[in-house]
Amino acid sequence: MKRANVRRTVCGLGLLAATACTPKVVVETPKEPITINMNIKIEHDIHVRVDKDLDAAIANQKDVF
């Protein structure tokens, strides 16, 4: 084989090896919708009780304020 053919073959094999190892990144949308579960418990009755207790204390001791 001629020297030029050997160079072409080596370059071709090197190029083939370099492109064969290239990673592939694919971004796809999910098939199902995104679900967010939030378990929230709001307790406001504690504040209501404090307010009622405060109203009762103010009613019993009017000279405090």
C-alpha positions, 0 to 999 in steps of 0.5 A: 500500500502506498503511504497516502492510502495508509494515512487516509485509512488511519485518519478515517479509522480515527474519525470513526472512533471519535464519532462513535464515542460521542455521547447523546443527550435527549431532552423529552417531556414527561408523558404524565403531568407533574403532580405536587402533593402538599399536605397542609394543615392550618390551625387557626383555632388556637388564635381564636381561643387566645383571643377569647381568653384575652377578651375575657381577661380584659372584661374582668380587669378593665383597669389593666389597659 
